[in-house]
Amino acid sequence: MEASASTPWVIRDCRIDEAEAVLALWRKAEATVSPTDAVADLRRALTASPAVVLVAEAEGQVVGSVIGSFDG
């Protein structure tokens, strides 16, 4: 989704270098943290799994995230 004058944010694939920002967002949102919510695990999801990780970006900041996967 492209940003426009009426939509000041975009939804796009998460980049591997944004793992820390996504985890910081989860902590700020007081999401329930699991043992696998670590930078290495999120990077692995981005590079070596069938998971889809999307982020919402506004003004250069990650402001939302969603992970879609299938566990069999």
PALUM-40008 format. One record per residue: residue number from 1; x, y, z of N, C-alpha, C, O in turn. Coordinates in steps of 0.02 Angstrom, whole numbers, padded with zeros to 5 digits. Layout:
<koltor><n>NUM</n><n_c1>X</n_c1><n_c2>Y</n_c2><n_c3>Z</n_c3><ca_c1>X</ca_c1><ca_c2>Y</ca_c2><ca_c3>Z</ca_c3><c_c1>X</c_c1><c_c2>Y</c_c2><c_c3>Z</c_c3><o_c1>X</o_c1><o_c2>Y</o_c2><o_c3>Z</o_c3></koltor>
...
END
This chain:
<koltor><n>1</n><n_c1>00043</n_c1><n_c2>-00058</n_c2><n_c3>00000</n_c3><ca_c1>00000</ca_c1><ca_c2>00000</ca_c2><ca_c3>00000</ca_c3><c_c1>00045</c_c1><c_c2>00061</c_c2><c_c3>00000</c_c3><o_c1>00090</o_c1><o_c2>00067</o_c2><o_c3>00041</o_c3></koltor>
<koltor><n>2</n><n_c1>00032</n_c1><n_c2>00106</n_c2><n_c3>-00045</n_c3><ca_c1>00072</ca_c1><ca_c2>00167</ca_c2><ca_c3>-00050</ca_c3><c_c1>00042</c_c1><c_c2>00222</c_c2><c_c3>-00007</c_c3><o_c1>-00019</o_c1><o_c2>00225</o_c2><o_c3>00003</o_c3></koltor>
<koltor><n>3</n><n_c1>00085</n_c1><n_c2>00265</n_c2><n_c3>00019</n_c3><ca_c1>00061</ca_c1><ca_c2>00322</ca_c2><ca_c3>00057</ca_c3><c_c1>00031</c_c1><c_c2>00374</c_c2><c_c3>00010</c_c3><o_c1>00053</o_c1><o_c2>00380</o_c2><o_c3>-00048</o_c3></koltor>
<koltor><n>4</n><n_c1>-00017</n_c1><n_c2>00410</n_c2><n_c3>00033</n_c3><ca_c1>-00047</ca_c1><ca_c2>00465</ca_c2><ca_c3>-00005</ca_c3><c_c1>-00061</c_c1><c_c2>00522</c_c2><c_c3>00043</c_c3><o_c1>-00048</o_c1><o_c2>00516</o_c2><o_c3>00103</o_c3></koltor>
<koltor><n>5</n><n_c1>-00086</n_c1><n_c2>00577</n_c2><n_c3>00017</n_c3><ca_c1>-00101</ca_c1><ca_c2>00634</ca_c2><ca_c3>00060</ca_c3><c_c1>-00152</c_c1><c_c2>00616</c_c2><c_c3>00114</c_c3><o_c1>-00149</o_c1><o_c2>00643</o_c2><o_c3>00169</o_c3></koltor>
<koltor><n>6</n><n_c1>-00199</n_c1><n_c2>00572</n_c2><n_c3>00098</n_c3><ca_c1>-00249</ca_c1><ca_c2>00553</ca_c2><ca_c3>00148</ca_c3><c_c1>-00228</c_c1><c_c2>00495</c_c2><c_c3>00191</c_c3><o_c1>-00259</o_c1><o_c2>00482</o_c2><o_c3>00243</o_c3></koltor>
<koltor><n>7</n><n_c1>-00176</n_c1><n_c2>00459</n_c2><n_c3>00172</n_c3><ca_c1>-00150</ca_c1><ca_c2>00402</ca_c2><ca_c3>00211</ca_c3><c_c1>-00076</c_c1><c_c2>00414</c_c2><c_c3>00225</c_c3><o_c1>-00035</o_c1><o_c2>00400</o_c2><o_c3>00182</o_c3></koltor>
<koltor><n>8</n><n_c1>-00059</n_c1><n_c2>00440</n_c2><n_c3>00284</n_c3><ca_c1>00010</ca_c1><ca_c2>00457</ca_c2><ca_c3>00298</ca_c3><c_c1>00054</c_c1><c_c2>00398</c_c2><c_c3>00318</c_c3><o_c1>00107</o_c1><o_c2>00408</o_c2><o_c3>00348</o_c3></koltor>
<koltor><n>9</n><n_c1>00032</n_c1><n_c2>00336</n_c2><n_c3>00304</n_c3><ca_c1>00071</ca_c1><ca_c2>00278</ca_c2><ca_c3>00322</ca_c3><c_c1>00068</c_c1><c_c2>00227</c_c2><c_c3>00266</c_c3><o_c1>00025</o_c1><o_c2>00232</o_c2><o_c3>00221</o_c3></koltor>
<koltor><n>10</n><n_c1>00114</n_c1><n_c2>00179</n_c2><n_c3>00267</n_c3><ca_c1>00115</ca_c1><ca_c2>00125</ca_c2><ca_c3>00218</ca_c3><c_c1>00118</c_c1><c_c2>00058</c_c2><c_c3>00255</c_c3><o_c1>00143</o_c1><o_c2>00054</o_c2><o_c3>00311</o_c3></koltor>
<koltor><n>11</n><n_c1>00093</n_c1><n_c2>00007</n_c2><n_c3>00223</n_c3><ca_c1>00100</ca_c1><ca_c2>-00061</ca_c2><ca_c3>00247</ca_c3><c_c1>00146</c_c1><c_c2>-00096</c_c2><c_c3>00198</c_c3><o_c1>00135</o_c1><o_c2>-00093</o_c2><o_c3>00137</o_c3></koltor>
<koltor><n>12</n><n_c1>00198</n_c1><n_c2>-00128</n_c2><n_c3>00225</n_c3><ca_c1>00248</ca_c1><ca_c2>-00159</ca_c2><ca_c3>00182</ca_c3><c_c1>00280</c_c1><c_c2>-00218</c_c2><c_c3>00218</c_c3><o_c1>00269</o_c1><o_c2>-00228</o_c2><o_c3>00278</o_c3></koltor>
<koltor><n>13</n><n_c1>00319</n_c1><n_c2>-00257</n_c2><n_c3>00181</n_c3><ca_c1>00357</ca_c1><ca_c2>-00312</ca_c2><ca_c3>00211</ca_c3><c_c1>00407</c_c1><c_c2>-00284</c_c2><c_c3>00262</c_c3><o_c1>00437</o_c1><o_c2>-00231</o_c2><o_c3>00251</o_c3></koltor>
<koltor><n>14</n><n_c1>00414</n_c1><n_c2>-00319</n_c2><n_c3>00315</n_c3><ca_c1>00464</ca_c1><ca_c2>-00302</ca_c2><ca_c3>00367</ca_c3><c_c1>00533</c_c1><c_c2>-00318</c_c2><c_c3>00340</c_c3><o_c1>00544</o_c1><o_c2>-00369</o_c2><o_c3>00308</o_c3></koltor>
<koltor><n>15</n><n_c1>00580</n_c1><n_c2>-00274</n_c2><n_c3>00353</n_c3><ca_c1>00650</ca_c1><ca_c2>-00285</ca_c2><ca_c3>00335</ca_c3><c_c1>00686</c_c1><c_c2>-00316</c_c2><c_c3>00394</c_c3><o_c1>00669</o_c1><o_c2>-00304</o_c2><o_c3>00452</o_c3></koltor>
<koltor><n>16</n><n_c1>00736</n_c1><n_c2>-00356</n_c2><n_c3>00379</n_c3><ca_c1>00773</ca_c1><ca_c2>-00392</ca_c2><ca_c3>00432</ca_c3><c_c1>00804</c_c1><c_c2>-00344</c_c2><c_c3>00482</c_c3><o_c1>00810</o_c1><o_c2>-00360</o_c2><o_c3>00541</o_c3></koltor>
<koltor><n>17</n><n_c1>00824</n_c1><n_c2>-00284</n_c2><n_c3>00460</n_c3><ca_c1>00854</ca_c1><ca_c2>-00236</ca_c2><ca_c3>00506</ca_c3><c_c1>00804</c_c1><c_c2>-00202</c_c2><c_c3>00551</c_c3><o_c1>00823</o_c1><o_c2>-00160</o_c2><o_c3>00592</o_c3></koltor>
<koltor><n>18</n><n_c1>00740</n_c1><n_c2>-00218</n_c2><n_c3>00544</n_c3><ca_c1>00688</ca_c1><ca_c2>-00188</ca_c2><ca_c3>00586</ca_c3><c_c1>00664</c_c1><c_c2>-00234</c_c2><c_c3>00643</c_c3><o_c1>00617</o_c1><o_c2>-00217</o_c2><o_c3>00678</o_c3></koltor>
<koltor><n>19</n><n_c1>00697</n_c1><n_c2>-00290</n_c2><n_c3>00652</n_c3><ca_c1>00676</ca_c1><ca_c2>-00337</ca_c2><ca_c3>00705</ca_c3><c_c1>00675</c_c1><c_c2>-00303</c_c2><c_c3>00773</c_c3><o_c1>00628</o_c1><o_c2>-00313</o_c2><o_c3>00811</o_c3></koltor>
<koltor><n>20</n><n_c1>00726</n_c1><n_c2>-00265</n_c2><n_c3>00789</n_c3><ca_c1>00728</ca_c1><ca_c2>-00231</ca_c2><ca_c3>00854</ca_c3><c_c1>00671</c_c1><c_c2>-00182</c_c2><c_c3>00861</c_c3><o_c1>00641</o_c1><o_c2>-00177</o_c2><o_c3>00914</o_c3></koltor>
<koltor><n>21</n><n_c1>00655</n_c1><n_c2>-00145</n_c2><n_c3>00807</n_c3><ca_c1>00600</ca_c1><ca_c2>-00095</ca_c2><ca_c3>00810</ca_c3><c_c1>00533</c_c1><c_c2>-00129</c_c2><c_c3>00820</c_c3><o_c1>00491</o_c1><o_c2>-00104</o_c2><o_c3>00857</o_c3></koltor>
<koltor><n>22</n><n_c1>00523</n_c1><n_c2>-00187</n_c2><n_c3>00788</n_c3><ca_c1>00460</ca_c1><ca_c2>-00223</ca_c2><ca_c3>00797</ca_c3><c_c1>00454</c_c1><c_c2>-00248</c_c2><c_c3>00868</c_c3><o_c1>00401</o_c1><o_c2>-00242</o_c2><o_c3>00899</o_c3></koltor>
<koltor><n>23</n><n_c1>00507</n_c1><n_c2>-00277</n_c2><n_c3>00895</n_c3><ca_c1>00505</ca_c1><ca_c2>-00301</ca_c2><ca_c3>00965</ca_c3><c_c1>00494</c_c1><c_c2>-00243</c_c2><c_c3>01014</c_c3><o_c1>00458</o_c1><o_c2>-00251</o_c2><o_c3>01063</o_c3></koltor>
<koltor><n>24</n><n_c1>00524</n_c1><n_c2>-00186</n_c2><n_c3>01001</n_c3><ca_c1>00514</ca_c1><ca_c2>-00128</ca_c2><ca_c3>01044</ca_c3><c_c1>00441</c_c1><c_c2>-00105</c_c2><c_c3>01040</c_c3><o_c1>00412</o_c1><o_c2>-00086</o_c2><o_c3>01091</o_c3></koltor>
<koltor><n>25</n><n_c1>00411</n_c1><n_c2>-00108</n_c2><n_c3>00981</n_c3><ca_c1>00340</ca_c1><ca_c2>-00091</ca_c2><ca_c3>00973</ca_c3><c_c1>00297</c_c1><c_c2>-00138</c_c2><c_c3>01015</c_c3><o_c1>00250</o_c1><o_c2>-00116</o_c2><o_c3>01048</o_c3></koltor>
<koltor><n>26</n><n_c1>00312</n_c1><n_c2>-00203</n_c2><n_c3>01012</n_c3><ca_c1>00273</ca_c1><ca_c2>-00251</ca_c2><ca_c3>01051</ca_c3><c_c1>00279</c_c1><c_c2>-00237</c_c2><c_c3>01126</c_c3><o_c1>00229</o_c1><o_c2>-00240</o_c2><o_c3>01162</o_c3></koltor>
<koltor><n>27</n><n_c1>00339</n_c1><n_c2>-00221</n_c2><n_c3>01149</n_c3><ca_c1>00348</ca_c1><ca_c2>-00205</ca_c2><ca_c3>01221</ca_c3><c_c1>00308</c_c1><c_c2>-00142</c_c2><c_c3>01239</c_c3><o_c1>00276</o_c1><o_c2>-00139</o_c2><o_c3>01291</o_c3></koltor>
<koltor><n>28</n><n_c1>00312</n_c1><n_c2>-00091</n_c2><n_c3>01196</n_c3><ca_c1>00277</ca_c1><ca_c2>-00028</ca_c2><ca_c3>01209</ca_c3><c_c1>00201</c_c1><c_c2>-00040</c_c2><c_c3>01211</c_c3><o_c1>00166</o_c1><o_c2>-00008</o_c2><o_c3>01250</o_c3></koltor>
<koltor><n>29</n><n_c1>00177</n_c1><n_c2>-00085</n_c2><n_c3>01169</n_c3><ca_c1>00105</ca_c1><ca_c2>-00100</ca_c2><ca_c3>01167</ca_c3><c_c1>00084</c_c1><c_c2>-00148</c_c2><c_c3>01223</c_c3><o_c1>00025</o_c1><o_c2>-00164</o_c2><o_c3>01230</o_c3></koltor>
<koltor><n>30</n><n_c1>00133</n_c1><n_c2>-00169</n_c2><n_c3>01264</n_c3><ca_c1>00121</ca_c1><ca_c2>-00216</ca_c2><ca_c3>01319</ca_c3><c_c1>00090</c_c1><c_c2>-00281</c_c2><c_c3>01294</c_c3><o_c1>00047</o_c1><o_c2>-00310</o_c2><o_c3>01327</o_c3></koltor>
<koltor><n>31</n><n_c1>00114</n_c1><n_c2>-00304</n_c2><n_c3>01235</n_c3><ca_c1>00093</ca_c1><ca_c2>-00368</ca_c2><ca_c3>01208</ca_c3><c_c1>00119</c_c1><c_c2>-00424</c_c2><c_c3>01253</c_c3><o_c1>00171</o_c1><o_c2>-00416</o_c2><o_c3>01286</o_c3></koltor>
<koltor><n>32</n><n_c1>00085</n_c1><n_c2>-00480</n_c2><n_c3>01253</n_c3><ca_c1>00108</ca_c1><ca_c2>-00538</ca_c2><ca_c3>01291</ca_c3><c_c1>00170</c_c1><c_c2>-00565</c_c2><c_c3>01256</c_c3><o_c1>00169</o_c1><o_c2>-00583</o_c2><o_c3>01197</o_c3></koltor>
<koltor><n>33</n><n_c1>00224</n_c1><n_c2>-00567</n_c2><n_c3>01293</n_c3><ca_c1>00288</ca_c1><ca_c2>-00589</ca_c2><ca_c3>01265</ca_c3><c_c1>00297</c_c1><c_c2>-00664</c_c2><c_c3>01276</c_c3><o_c1>00285</o_c1><o_c2>-00689</o_c2><o_c3>01331</o_c3></koltor>
<koltor><n>34</n><n_c1>00319</n_c1><n_c2>-00698</n_c2><n_c3>01224</n_c3><ca_c1>00333</ca_c1><ca_c2>-00770</ca_c2><ca_c3>01230</ca_c3><c_c1>00409</c_c1><c_c2>-00780</c_c2><c_c3>01228</c_c3><o_c1>00446</o_c1><o_c2>-00734</o_c2><o_c3>01211</o_c3></koltor>
<koltor><n>35</n><n_c1>00432</n_c1><n_c2>-00839</n_c2><n_c3>01246</n_c3><ca_c1>00504</ca_c1><ca_c2>-00853</ca_c2><ca_c3>01245</ca_c3><c_c1>00536</c_c1><c_c2>-00844</c_c2><c_c3>01176</c_c3><o_c1>00596</o_c1><o_c2>-00833</o_c2><o_c3>01171</o_c3></koltor>
<koltor><n>36</n><n_c1>00497</n_c1><n_c2>-00850</n_c2><n_c3>01123</n_c3><ca_c1>00524</ca_c1><ca_c2>-00843</ca_c2><ca_c3>01055</ca_c3><c_c1>00520</c_c1><c_c2>-00772</c_c2><c_c3>01029</c_c3><o_c1>00536</o_c1><o_c2>-00760</o_c2><o_c3>00970</o_c3></koltor>
<koltor><n>37</n><n_c1>00499</n_c1><n_c2>-00725</n_c2><n_c3>01070</n_c3><ca_c1>00497</ca_c1><ca_c2>-00655</ca_c2><ca_c3>01048</ca_c3><c_c1>00566</c_c1><c_c2>-00623</c_c2><c_c3>01060</c_c3><o_c1>00575</o_c1><o_c2>-00583</o_c2><o_c3>01106</o_c3></koltor>
<koltor><n>38</n><n_c1>00613</n_c1><n_c2>-00643</n_c2><n_c3>01019</n_c3><ca_c1>00681</ca_c1><ca_c2>-00618</ca_c2><ca_c3>01023</ca_c3><c_c1>00704</c_c1><c_c2>-00597</c_c2><c_c3>00953</c_c3><o_c1>00676</o_c1><o_c2>-00620</o_c2><o_c3>00903</o_c3></koltor>
<koltor><n>39</n><n_c1>00753</n_c1><n_c2>-00554</n_c2><n_c3>00950</n_c3><ca_c1>00777</ca_c1><ca_c2>-00528</ca_c2><ca_c3>00886</ca_c3><c_c1>00796</c_c1><c_c2>-00586</c_c2><c_c3>00839</c_c3><o_c1>00776</o_c1><o_c2>-00586</o_c2><o_c3>00781</o_c3></koltor>
<koltor><n>40</n><n_c1>00834</n_c1><n_c2>-00634</n_c2><n_c3>00864</n_c3><ca_c1>00856</ca_c1><ca_c2>-00690</ca_c2><ca_c3>00821</ca_c3><c_c1>00797</c_c1><c_c2>-00729</c_c2><c_c3>00794</c_c3><o_c1>00798</o_c1><o_c2>-00750</o_c2><o_c3>00736</o_c3></koltor>
<koltor><n>41</n><n_c1>00746</n_c1><n_c2>-00740</n_c2><n_c3>00835</n_c3><ca_c1>00688</ca_c1><ca_c2>-00777</ca_c2><ca_c3>00812</ca_c3><c_c1>00648</c_c1><c_c2>-00739</c_c2><c_c3>00760</c_c3><o_c1>00624</o_c1><o_c2>-00768</o_c2><o_c3>00712</o_c3></koltor>
<koltor><n>42</n><n_c1>00640</n_c1><n_c2>-00674</n_c2><n_c3>00770</n_c3><ca_c1>00604</ca_c1><ca_c2>-00634</ca_c2><ca_c3>00721</ca_c3><c_c1>00643</c_c1><c_c2>-00631</c_c2><c_c3>00655</c_c3><o_c1>00613</o_c1><o_c2>-00635</o_c2><o_c3>00601</o_c3></koltor>
<koltor><n>43</n><n_c1>00708</n_c1><n_c2>-00624</n_c2><n_c3>00659</n_c3><ca_c1>00749</ca_c1><ca_c2>-00624</ca_c2><ca_c3>00598</ca_c3><c_c1>00743</c_c1><c_c2>-00691</c_c2><c_c3>00562</c_c3><o_c1>00740</o_c1><o_c2>-00693</o_c2><o_c3>00500</o_c3></koltor>
<koltor><n>44</n><n_c1>00740</n_c1><n_c2>-00746</n_c2><n_c3>00599</n_c3><ca_c1>00732</ca_c1><ca_c2>-00811</ca_c2><ca_c3>00568</ca_c3><c_c1>00664</c_c1><c_c2>-00815</c_c2><c_c3>00534</c_c3><o_c1>00658</o_c1><o_c2>-00844</o_c2><o_c3>00480</o_c3></koltor>
<koltor><n>45</n><n_c1>00612</n_c1><n_c2>-00788</n_c2><n_c3>00564</n_c3><ca_c1>00546</ca_c1><ca_c2>-00787</ca_c2><ca_c3>00533</ca_c3><c_c1>00547</c_c1><c_c2>-00747</c_c2><c_c3>00468</c_c3><o_c1>00512</o_c1><o_c2>-00764</o_c2><o_c3>00421</o_c3></koltor>
<koltor><n>46</n><n_c1>00588</n_c1><n_c2>-00695</n_c2><n_c3>00466</n_c3><ca_c1>00592</ca_c1><ca_c2>-00654</ca_c2><ca_c3>00406</ca_c3><c_c1>00631</c_c1><c_c2>-00687</c_c2><c_c3>00350</c_c3><o_c1>00618</o_c1><o_c2>-00674</o_c2><o_c3>00291</o_c3></koltor>
<koltor><n>47</n><n_c1>00678</n_c1><n_c2>-00731</n_c2><n_c3>00367</n_c3><ca_c1>00723</ca_c1><ca_c2>-00758</ca_c2><ca_c3>00316</ca_c3><c_c1>00715</c_c1><c_c2>-00832</c_c2><c_c3>00302</c_c3><o_c1>00731</o_c1><o_c2>-00854</o_c2><o_c3>00247</o_c3></koltor>
<koltor><n>48</n><n_c1>00693</n_c1><n_c2>-00871</n_c2><n_c3>00350</n_c3><ca_c1>00695</ca_c1><ca_c2>-00944</ca_c2><ca_c3>00342</ca_c3><c_c1>00631</c_c1><c_c2>-00979</c_c2><c_c3>00361</c_c3><o_c1>00632</o_c1><o_c2>-01036</o_c2><o_c3>00383</o_c3></koltor>
<koltor><n>49</n><n_c1>00575</n_c1><n_c2>-00945</n_c2><n_c3>00353</n_c3><ca_c1>00511</ca_c1><ca_c2>-00977</ca_c2><ca_c3>00368</ca_c3><c_c1>00459</c_c1><c_c2>-00953</c_c2><c_c3>00319</c_c3><o_c1>00469</o_c1><o_c2>-00904</o_c2><o_c3>00283</o_c3></koltor>
<koltor><n>50</n><n_c1>00403</n_c1><n_c2>-00988</n_c2><n_c3>00316</n_c3><ca_c1>00350</ca_c1><ca_c2>-00966</ca_c2><ca_c3>00271</ca_c3><c_c1>00309</c_c1><c_c2>-00908</c_c2><c_c3>00300</c_c3><o_c1>00259</o_c1><o_c2>-00888</o_c2><o_c3>00269</o_c3></koltor>
<koltor><n>51</n><n_c1>00327</n_c1><n_c2>-00882</n_c2><n_c3>00357</n_c3><ca_c1>00289</ca_c1><ca_c2>-00828</ca_c2><ca_c3>00388</ca_c3><c_c1>00292</c_c1><c_c2>-00765</c_c2><c_c3>00345</c_c3><o_c1>00340</o_c1><o_c2>-00753</o_c2><o_c3>00308</o_c3></koltor>
<koltor><n>52</n><n_c1>00239</n_c1><n_c2>-00726</n_c2><n_c3>00350</n_c3><ca_c1>00237</ca_c1><ca_c2>-00661</ca_c2><ca_c3>00318</ca_c3><c_c1>00235</c_c1><c_c2>-00610</c_c2><c_c3>00375</c_c3><o_c1>00192</o_c1><o_c2>-00613</o_c2><o_c3>00419</o_c3></koltor>
<koltor><n>53</n><n_c1>00282</n_c1><n_c2>-00564</n_c2><n_c3>00374</n_c3><ca_c1>00286</ca_c1><ca_c2>-00512</ca_c2><ca_c3>00425</ca_c3><c_c1>00278</c_c1><c_c2>-00445</c_c2><c_c3>00391</c_c3><o_c1>00319</o_c1><o_c2>-00425</o_c2><o_c3>00349</o_c3></koltor>
<koltor><n>54</n><n_c1>00225</n_c1><n_c2>-00410</n_c2><n_c3>00409</n_c3><ca_c1>00211</ca_c1><ca_c2>-00344</ca_c2><ca_c3>00381</ca_c3><c_c1>00217</c_c1><c_c2>-00292</c_c2><c_c3>00435</c_c3><o_c1>00204</o_c1><o_c2>-00305</o_c2><o_c3>00494</o_c3></koltor>
<koltor><n>55</n><n_c1>00237</n_c1><n_c2>-00231</n_c2><n_c3>00416</n_c3><ca_c1>00238</ca_c1><ca_c2>-00176</ca_c2><ca_c3>00462</ca_c3><c_c1>00200</c_c1><c_c2>-00117</c_c2><c_c3>00432</c_c3><o_c1>00194</o_c1><o_c2>-00110</o_c2><o_c3>00371</o_c3></koltor>
<koltor><n>56</n><n_c1>00174</n_c1><n_c2>-00076</n_c2><n_c3>00476</n_c3><ca_c1>00146</ca_c1><ca_c2>-00011</ca_c2><ca_c3>00457</ca_c3><c_c1>00199</c_c1><c_c2>00040</c_c2><c_c3>00475</c_c3><o_c1>00226</o_c1><o_c2>00039</o_c2><o_c3>00530</o_c3></koltor>
<koltor><n>57</n><n_c1>00213</n_c1><n_c2>00085</n_c2><n_c3>00428</n_c3><ca_c1>00264</ca_c1><ca_c2>00136</ca_c2><ca_c3>00439</ca_c3><c_c1>00232</c_c1><c_c2>00205</c_c2><c_c3>00431</c_c3><o_c1>00195</o_c1><o_c2>00217</o_c2><o_c3>00383</o_c3></koltor>
<koltor><n>58</n><n_c1>00247</n_c1><n_c2>00249</n_c2><n_c3>00477</n_c3><ca_c1>00224</ca_c1><ca_c2>00318</ca_c2><ca_c3>00474</ca_c3><c_c1>00282</c_c1><c_c2>00364</c_c2><c_c3>00493</c_c3><o_c1>00314</o_c1><o_c2>00354</o_c2><o_c3>00545</o_c3></koltor>
<koltor><n>59</n><n_c1>00296</n_c1><n_c2>00411</n_c2><n_c3>00451</n_c3><ca_c1>00350</ca_c1><ca_c2>00459</ca_c2><ca_c3>00464</ca_c3><c_c1>00416</c_c1><c_c2>00424</c_c2><c_c3>00481</c_c3><o_c1>00452</o_c1><o_c2>00446</o_c2><o_c3>00526</o_c3></koltor>
<koltor><n>60</n><n_c1>00431</n_c1><n_c2>00370</n_c2><n_c3>00445</n_c3><ca_c1>00494</ca_c1><ca_c2>00335</ca_c2><ca_c3>00455</ca_c3><c_c1>00497</c_c1><c_c2>00289</c_c2><c_c3>00515</c_c3><o_c1>00550</o_c1><o_c2>00261</o_c2><o_c3>00529</o_c3></koltor>
<koltor><n>61</n><n_c1>00442</n_c1><n_c2>00281</n_c2><n_c3>00551</n_c3><ca_c1>00440</ca_c1><ca_c2>00240</ca_c2><ca_c3>00612</ca_c3><c_c1>00394</c_c1><c_c2>00180</c_c2><c_c3>00602</c_c3><o_c1>00343</o_c1><o_c2>00186</o_c2><o_c3>00569</o_c3></koltor>
<koltor><n>62</n><n_c1>00413</n_c1><n_c2>00123</n_c2><n_c3>00630</n_c3><ca_c1>00369</ca_c1><ca_c2>00064</ca_c2><ca_c3>00630</ca_c3><c_c1>00315</c_c1><c_c2>00077</c_c2><c_c3>00683</c_c3><o_c1>00331</o_c1><o_c2>00085</o_c2><o_c3>00742</o_c3></koltor>
<koltor><n>63</n><n_c1>00252</n_c1><n_c2>00079</n_c2><n_c3>00661</n_c3><ca_c1>00197</ca_c1><ca_c2>00094</ca_c2><ca_c3>00707</ca_c3><c_c1>00146</c_c1><c_c2>00037</c_c2><c_c3>00714</c_c3><o_c1>00098</o_c1><o_c2>00043</o_c2><o_c3>00751</o_c3></koltor>
<koltor><n>64</n><n_c1>00158</n_c1><n_c2>-00017</n_c2><n_c3>00678</n_c3><ca_c1>00114</ca_c1><ca_c2>-00074</ca_c2><ca_c3>00682</ca_c3><c_c1>00147</c_c1><c_c2>-00134</c_c2><c_c3>00651</c_c3><o_c1>00194</o_c1><o_c2>-00127</o_c2><o_c3>00612</o_c3></koltor>
<koltor><n>65</n><n_c1>00122</n_c1><n_c2>-00194</n_c2><n_c3>00668</n_c3><ca_c1>00150</ca_c1><ca_c2>-00255</ca_c2><ca_c3>00639</ca_c3><c_c1>00098</c_c1><c_c2>-00310</c_c2><c_c3>00640</c_c3><o_c1>00051</o_c1><o_c2>-00310</o_c2><o_c3>00680</o_c3></koltor>
<koltor><n>66</n><n_c1>00107</n_c1><n_c2>-00356</n_c2><n_c3>00595</n_c3><ca_c1>00065</ca_c1><ca_c2>-00416</ca_c2><ca_c3>00593</ca_c3><c_c1>00108</c_c1><c_c2>-00473</c_c2><c_c3>00566</c_c3><o_c1>00147</o_c1><o_c2>-00463</o_c2><o_c3>00519</o_c3></koltor>
<koltor><n>67</n><n_c1>00100</n_c1><n_c2>-00532</n_c2><n_c3>00595</n_c3><ca_c1>00135</ca_c1><ca_c2>-00591</ca_c2><ca_c3>00572</ca_c3><c_c1>00083</c_c1><c_c2>-00643</c_c2><c_c3>00553</c_c3><o_c1>00039</o_c1><o_c2>-00661</o_c2><o_c3>00593</o_c3></koltor>
<koltor><n>68</n><n_c1>00089</n_c1><n_c2>-00668</n_c2><n_c3>00493</n_c3><ca_c1>00045</ca_c1><ca_c2>-00721</ca_c2><ca_c3>00470</ca_c3><c_c1>00085</c_c1><c_c2>-00783</c_c2><c_c3>00456</c_c3><o_c1>00139</o_c1><o_c2>-00779</o_c2><o_c3>00425</o_c3></koltor>
<koltor><n>69</n><n_c1>00061</n_c1><n_c2>-00840</n_c2><n_c3>00478</n_c3><ca_c1>00099</ca_c1><ca_c2>-00902</ca_c2><ca_c3>00469</ca_c3><c_c1>00050</c_c1><c_c2>-00960</c_c2><c_c3>00468</c_c3><o_c1>-00009</o_c1><o_c2>-00952</o_c2><o_c3>00483</o_c3></koltor>
<koltor><n>70</n><n_c1>00076</n_c1><n_c2>-01017</n_c2><n_c3>00452</n_c3><ca_c1>00037</ca_c1><ca_c2>-01079</ca_c2><ca_c3>00454</ca_c3><c_c1>00081</c_c1><c_c2>-01131</c_c2><c_c3>00488</c_c3><o_c1>00137</o_c1><o_c2>-01143</o_c2><o_c3>00467</o_c3></koltor>
<koltor><n>71</n><n_c1>00056</n_c1><n_c2>-01161</n_c2><n_c3>00541</n_c3><ca_c1>00097</ca_c1><ca_c2>-01207</ca_c2><ca_c3>00580</ca_c3><c_c1>00081</c_c1><c_c2>-01280</c_c2><c_c3>00567</c_c3><o_c1>00099</o_c1><o_c2>-01324</o_c2><o_c3>00607</o_c3></koltor>
<koltor><n>72</n><n_c1>00048</n_c1><n_c2>-01293</n_c2><n_c3>00511</n_c3><ca_c1>00040</ca_c1><ca_c2>-01363</ca_c2><ca_c3>00491</ca_c3><c_c1>-00027</c_c1><c_c2>-01390</c_c2><c_c3>00502</c_c3><o_c1>-00039</o_c1><o_c2>-01449</o_c2><o_c3>00487</o_c3></koltor>
END
